[in-house]
Amino acid sequence: MKTFKLGNQHIPAIGFGTWKLTSIVCTDSVKMALDIGYRHIDTADIYGNHKEVGIALKNSGLKREDLFLTSKVWYTNLKREKVIDCAKRNLDELQTNYMNLYLIHWPNRNIDIRETVEALEELKRENLIMDWGVSNFNEHHIKDCVDFGFKPINNQVEFHPSFYQRDLKQFADDNNILLTAYSPLGQGYDLNLPEIIELSSKYGKSAAQIILNWISSKNIVVIPKATIYEPIKENFESLNFTIEQEDLNKIDDIKINKRLLEPDFSDFNY
Ligand SMILES: NC(=O)c1ccc[n+]([C@@H]2O[C@H](COP(=O)([O-])OP(=O)(O)OC[C@H]3O[C@@H](n4cnc5c(N)ncnc54)[C@H](OP(=O)(O)O)[C@@H]3O)[C@@H](O)[C@H]2O)c1
């Protein structure tokens, strides 16, 4: 399985996204993903599905050390006590004694980032998390961390053909930060882009496979979400072929630049 180095760990290059998966559907989809071969699951406190994910992990019969588990602490819970309480509650819900990666879900400039990072470092010292990172951080948010002597090793951001965050990727490379692409399929919309459809027919691969392969070719982790067996399997099999450079460039050159997720509290344009 393709992996990327992340601090002292190896993170599987493809993970299974779980946003909007709840109840028994979530347990079934995560269990299907694990049976197919995924070893990396992406969840978050705000998704409200930790218990269902935990049941699927348990039912899979897989050893904990063979799994990579990412969760996230919500932006309103970034004060020290809340970070610690959330992490401990999340571990109970997931029925595990550590998370491989714990991310600050969104930046919150009303809470001193030092306080949050110090809490995360404390969790790390106690082996409750193996490492921490950030999500939805732009260059200026990361600079805030760096100014205080902390550098996240991972930034999970929106990234797909119609929202190719070229500058943020360059900044991540320059600072040795691994990116994870969320909404890698553009929540389904990018599957219909003409450039993707053309390459899908040229390579005999699905539109989703072309997109995930393109993102992975940039050494970015992908975490597509799907609910039923066929797309879950199809996505998992997206990294085992090679797209020629000139075709990768065609996707790079797509002119649309449309962010899908920009909640009121987001702070992208600061
Ligand atoms: N850090 C953050 O703030 C943040 C934000 C957003 C997402 N995320 C993470 O990233 C994960 C993925 O993002 P996402 O869920 O927004 O969107 P996505 O993975 O880009 O797209 C999911 C949509 O595409 C469909 N789909 C999946 N595979 C397909 C295939 N092979 N063929 C056709 N359709 C397919 C899914 O179908 P179904 O409807 O059948 O499932 C769903 O409608 C999330 O689940 C979450 O874990 C993180």
PDBQT file of the ligand as one rigid body, heavy atoms in Angstrom, charges set to zero:
ROOT
HETATM    1  N1  LIG A 301     -11.233  18.970   7.381  1.00  0.00    +0.000 N 
HETATM    2  C1  LIG A 301     -12.373  19.416   6.897  1.00  0.00    +0.000 C 
HETATM    3  O1  LIG A 301     -12.834  20.547   7.182  1.00  0.00    +0.000 OA
HETATM    4  C2  LIG A 301     -13.141  18.536   5.953  1.00  0.00    +0.000 A 
HETATM    5  C3  LIG A 301     -14.151  19.095   5.159  1.00  0.00    +0.000 A 
HETATM    6  C4  LIG A 301     -14.809  18.275   4.260  1.00  0.00    +0.000 A 
HETATM    7  C5  LIG A 301     -14.472  16.930   4.174  1.00  0.00    +0.000 A 
HETATM    8  N2  LIG A 301     -13.500  16.403   4.980  1.00  0.00    +0.000 N 
HETATM    9  C6  LIG A 301     -13.135  14.956   4.913  1.00  0.00    +0.000 C 
HETATM   10  O2  LIG A 301     -12.921  14.612   3.547  1.00  0.00    +0.000 OA
HETATM   11  C7  LIG A 301     -13.788  13.522   3.216  1.00  0.00    +0.000 C 
HETATM   12  C8  LIG A 301     -14.166  13.561   1.736  1.00  0.00    +0.000 C 
HETATM   13  O3  LIG A 301     -14.780  14.780   1.390  1.00  0.00    +0.000 OA
HETATM   14  P1  LIG A 301     -16.335  14.904   1.026  1.00  0.00    +0.000 P 
HETATM   15  O4  LIG A 301     -17.085  13.817   1.710  1.00  0.00    +0.000 OA
HETATM   16  O5  LIG A 301     -16.713  16.311   1.293  1.00  0.00    +0.000 OA
HETATM   17  O6  LIG A 301     -16.406  14.757  -0.555  1.00  0.00    +0.000 OA
HETATM   18  P2  LIG A 301     -15.798  13.795  -1.692  1.00  0.00    +0.000 P 
HETATM   19  O7  LIG A 301     -15.107  12.631  -1.097  1.00  0.00    +0.000 OA
HETATM   20  O8  LIG A 301     -15.068  14.675  -2.636  1.00  0.00    +0.000 OA
HETATM   21  O9  LIG A 301     -17.114  13.332  -2.441  1.00  0.00    +0.000 OA
HETATM   22  C9  LIG A 301     -18.090  12.544  -1.814  1.00  0.00    +0.000 C 
HETATM   23  C10 LIG A 301     -19.248  12.389  -2.811  1.00  0.00    +0.000 C 
HETATM   24  O10 LIG A 301     -18.784  11.719  -3.994  1.00  0.00    +0.000 OA
HETATM   25  C11 LIG A 301     -19.513  10.504  -4.174  1.00  0.00    +0.000 C 
HETATM   26  N3  LIG A 301     -18.558   9.477  -4.638  1.00  0.00    +0.000 N 
HETATM   27  C12 LIG A 301     -17.536   8.934  -3.942  1.00  0.00    +0.000 A 
HETATM   28  N4  LIG A 301     -16.834   8.077  -4.696  1.00  0.00    +0.000 NA
HETATM   29  C13 LIG A 301     -17.436   8.057  -5.917  1.00  0.00    +0.000 A 
HETATM   30  C14 LIG A 301     -17.188   7.369  -7.112  1.00  0.00    +0.000 A 
HETATM   31  N5  LIG A 301     -16.177   6.509  -7.225  1.00  0.00    +0.000 N 
HETATM   32  N6  LIG A 301     -18.016   7.581  -8.170  1.00  0.00    +0.000 NA
HETATM   33  C15 LIG A 301     -19.059   8.454  -8.076  1.00  0.00    +0.000 A 
HETATM   34  N7  LIG A 301     -19.337   9.153  -6.943  1.00  0.00    +0.000 NA
HETATM   35  C16 LIG A 301     -18.540   8.955  -5.871  1.00  0.00    +0.000 A 
HETATM   36  C17 LIG A 301     -20.080  10.177  -2.802  1.00  0.00    +0.000 C 
HETATM   37  O11 LIG A 301     -21.204   9.352  -2.969  1.00  0.00    +0.000 OA
HETATM   38  P3  LIG A 301     -22.166   8.877  -1.764  1.00  0.00    +0.000 P 
HETATM   39  O12 LIG A 301     -23.182   9.971  -1.642  1.00  0.00    +0.000 OA
HETATM   40  O13 LIG A 301     -22.736   7.617  -2.234  1.00  0.00    +0.000 OA
HETATM   41  O14 LIG A 301     -21.363   8.724  -0.531  1.00  0.00    +0.000 OA
HETATM   42  C18 LIG A 301     -20.373  11.560  -2.250  1.00  0.00    +0.000 C 
HETATM   43  O15 LIG A 301     -21.590  12.068  -2.799  1.00  0.00    +0.000 OA
HETATM   44  C19 LIG A 301     -14.958  13.719   4.176  1.00  0.00    +0.000 C 
HETATM   45  O16 LIG A 301     -15.802  12.597   4.228  1.00  0.00    +0.000 OA
HETATM   46  C20 LIG A 301     -14.235  14.050   5.441  1.00  0.00    +0.000 C 
HETATM   47  O17 LIG A 301     -13.699  12.895   6.035  1.00  0.00    +0.000 OA
HETATM   48  C21 LIG A 301     -12.819  17.202   5.847  1.00  0.00    +0.000 A 
ENDROOT
TORSDOF 0
